Amino acid sequence: MSQRSRPPQGPFPYRHPIEVRFADTDALGHVNNAVYLSYFEAARAGYYHAMAGTPFGHGEMGARHTFLVAEARVAWRAPAFFGEPLVCECRVAWVSRSSFGLEYRLSAEGSSVAPARSVADGDSVQVMFDLKAGRVMRVPPDLLDLMDRFEGRQILRRRPE
């Protein structure tokens, strides 16, 4: 995964609303650092559902597109608070033979709780996995086509250095 000093720029095809729950906060009154990965997970699942038209893991298509998270990174930019509306944007950054990278941008839209701002960004690497065979598999061509169409571009076909 790349190391970034600033949030990712450019368009993201998917926006996932996040409601900060009281249980997400810690003793300091802001969202606990471990919770951000669950926000990315929610955006990842929502992205797949919006792209494929079916929830991840459901139906014939969902069963064929099983992937595992192999790496994840979060860069915290500003605290988020209980009751604050957040949006987690998600996009595919690259696809290789058996894995693909996602990028996330988490923002607060501004409310009576706090002003609009960048809260966190991050990325993750997903590895395609054949559950029956118990091994890594190639990214299916139909998934590549879905990603390209949903993103509105041909996604980079290699993992960046």
C-alpha positions as CSV (number, residue, x, y, z in Angstrom):
1,M,0.0,0.0,0.0
2,S,1.2,3.5,-0.7
3,Q,2.0,5.9,2.0
4,R,0.2,9.2,1.6
5,S,0.7,12.5,3.3
6,R,-2.6,14.0,2.1
7,P,-6.0,12.6,1.4
8,P,-6.7,11.0,-2.0
9,Q,-7.9,13.5,-4.6
10,G,-10.3,13.1,-7.5
11,P,-13.7,11.5,-7.9
12,F,-15.0,8.6,-5.9
13,P,-18.0,6.7,-7.5
14,Y,-19.5,5.6,-4.2
15,R,-20.6,7.5,-1.1
16,H,-21.7,5.6,2.0
17,P,-23.4,7.5,4.9
18,I,-22.1,6.7,8.4
19,E,-24.0,7.4,11.6
20,V,-21.6,7.8,14.5
21,R,-23.1,5.7,17.3
22,F,-22.4,6.3,21.0
23,A,-20.7,2.9,21.1
24,D,-18.2,4.1,18.5
25,T,-16.8,6.7,20.9
26,D,-14.2,6.4,23.6
27,A,-13.4,8.1,26.9
28,L,-12.1,11.1,25.1
29,G,-15.5,11.7,23.5
30,H,-14.4,11.0,19.9
31,V,-14.6,8.0,17.6
32,N,-12.2,5.4,18.7
33,N,-9.3,4.7,16.3
34,A,-10.3,1.0,15.8
35,V,-13.8,1.9,14.6
36,Y,-12.5,3.6,11.4
37,L,-11.8,0.2,9.8
38,S,-15.4,-0.8,10.4
39,Y,-16.5,2.4,8.6
40,F,-14.3,1.4,5.7
41,E,-15.8,-2.1,5.9
42,A,-19.3,-0.7,5.6
43,A,-18.3,1.4,2.6
44,R,-16.6,-1.6,1.0
45,A,-19.8,-3.7,1.4
46,G,-22.0,-0.8,0.2
47,Y,-19.7,-0.3,-2.8
48,Y,-20.0,-4.0,-3.8
49,H,-23.8,-3.9,-3.4
50,A,-24.1,-0.7,-5.5
51,M,-21.7,-2.1,-8.2
52,A,-23.0,-5.7,-8.4
53,G,-26.6,-5.2,-7.6
54,T,-26.5,-7.8,-4.8
55,P,-25.0,-7.8,-1.3
56,F,-21.5,-9.2,-1.0
57,G,-21.6,-13.0,-0.4
58,H,-25.3,-13.3,-1.5
59,G,-26.6,-15.0,-4.6
60,E,-24.6,-16.6,-7.4
61,M,-22.6,-13.5,-8.1
62,G,-21.8,-12.8,-4.5
63,A,-20.6,-16.4,-4.0
64,R,-18.2,-16.1,-7.0
65,H,-16.7,-12.9,-5.8
66,T,-15.3,-13.9,-2.4
67,F,-12.4,-11.8,-1.2
68,L,-10.4,-11.4,2.0
69,V,-8.8,-8.2,3.4
70,A,-5.1,-8.8,3.4
71,E,-3.9,-5.3,4.3
72,A,-5.5,-2.1,5.7
73,R,-4.2,1.3,6.5
74,V,-5.8,4.4,8.1
75,A,-4.5,7.9,8.2
76,W,-6.4,10.0,10.8
77,R,-6.9,13.6,9.9
78,A,-9.3,15.0,12.6
79,P,-11.6,13.6,15.3
80,A,-15.2,12.6,14.7
81,F,-17.9,12.8,17.3
82,F,-21.1,11.1,18.4
83,G,-24.1,12.3,16.5
84,E,-22.0,13.7,13.6
85,P,-23.0,12.7,10.0
86,L,-20.1,11.2,8.1
87,V,-19.6,10.0,4.6
88,C,-17.2,7.3,3.6
89,E,-16.3,7.4,-0.1
90,C,-14.8,4.3,-1.8
91,R,-13.1,3.5,-5.1
92,V,-11.0,0.8,-6.7
93,A,-7.4,2.1,-7.2
94,W,-5.9,-0.9,-9.0
95,V,-6.4,-4.6,-9.9
96,S,-3.7,-7.2,-10.2
97,R,-3.9,-11.0,-11.0
98,S,-5.5,-12.0,-7.7
99,S,-6.0,-8.9,-5.7
100,F,-7.3,-5.3,-5.9
101,G,-6.8,-2.1,-3.9
102,L,-9.5,0.1,-2.5
103,E,-9.2,3.7,-1.4
104,Y,-11.4,5.4,1.2
105,R,-12.0,9.0,2.1
106,L,-14.0,9.7,5.3
107,S,-15.4,13.2,5.7
108,A,-17.7,15.1,8.1
109,E,-20.3,17.0,6.3
110,G,-20.6,19.6,9.0
111,S,-23.3,19.9,11.6
112,S,-24.1,21.5,15.0
113,V,-21.5,19.1,16.4
114,A,-18.5,20.2,14.4
115,P,-17.6,21.9,11.0
116,A,-17.1,20.1,7.7
117,R,-13.7,18.5,7.4
118,S,-11.6,15.5,6.3
119,V,-11.7,13.0,9.1
120,A,-9.6,10.1,7.7
121,D,-8.5,8.3,4.6
122,G,-7.0,4.9,3.9
123,D,-6.7,2.0,1.7
124,S,-7.0,-1.8,1.7
125,V,-5.8,-4.7,-0.3
126,Q,-8.4,-7.5,-1.0
127,V,-7.3,-10.9,-2.2
128,M,-9.7,-13.1,-4.2
129,F,-10.3,-16.4,-2.5
130,D,-11.9,-19.7,-3.6
131,L,-13.7,-20.9,-0.4
132,K,-14.2,-24.5,-1.7
133,A,-10.6,-25.0,-2.8
134,G,-9.2,-23.0,0.1
135,R,-6.8,-21.0,-2.0
136,V,-6.2,-17.6,-3.7
137,M,-7.8,-17.3,-7.2
138,R,-7.7,-14.9,-10.1
139,V,-9.9,-11.8,-10.1
140,P,-12.8,-13.0,-12.3
141,P,-13.3,-11.2,-15.6
142,D,-16.9,-10.4,-14.8
143,L,-15.8,-8.6,-11.6
144,L,-13.2,-6.6,-13.6
145,D,-15.9,-5.6,-16.1
146,L,-18.2,-4.6,-13.2
147,M,-15.5,-2.5,-11.6
148,D,-14.6,-0.7,-14.8
149,R,-18.2,0.1,-15.6
150,F,-19.0,1.3,-12.1
151,E,-15.9,3.4,-11.9
152,G,-16.5,4.8,-15.4
153,R,-12.9,4.2,-16.4
154,Q,-10.5,1.3,-17.0
155,I,-8.8,0.6,-13.6
156,L,-5.0,0.3,-13.5
157,R,-4.2,-3.4,-14.0
158,R,-1.2,-3.6,-11.7
159,R,-0.4,-2.8,-8.1
160,P,1.5,0.5,-8.0
161,E,5.1,0.5,-6.6
